[in-house]
Amino acid sequence: GDLQQEKEERKFYVGHFDIAYDLSDTWGLQARYDIMDPNNKTQGDIQTEISIGGAYKSEHETSVIYLIATKLLEEGKEKANDEIRLIWRVTPFKSNQ
């Protein structure tokens, strides 16, 4: 894409790929690859995230618990900012499946 700010224009790109697989009616696996280069003219600023996770779903998916691990890769200087998330999603609406 293009970003123009204060008469300066720079190019950037972003993208991601997701995959999900249901092992059963209640268990599932997910993976994601995410990449961002905020400025094509600047070297060493690409950020990449690689995530894997699992989910446990209630019968009608009104409650889902996710456990997701993410490795953050920064081009250049690596930071200690990897993540492990435990997420509980609750909704009053029944799934249509």
RAVEN-V64834 format. One line per field, one symbol per residue. phi: phi as a letter, one per 20 degrees, with the letter a starting at -180 (. if undefined). psi: psi as a letter, one per 20 degrees, with the letter a starting at -180 (. if undefined). A space follows every 10 residues. Layout:
phi=???
psi=???
This chain:
phi=.dcdblmddc dbbbabcdbc befbfddbcc bbcccbdfbf edendfdccc ccaccddfgd lfccddccdc deddfnefde cfcccdcddc beeffef
psi=rqpppljppq qrqqqqpqpq pohahhqrqq qpppqpoioh ipqkjppppo qqrqqpqrgj kipppqoppp opoppdopqm krqppopopp qipqqj.
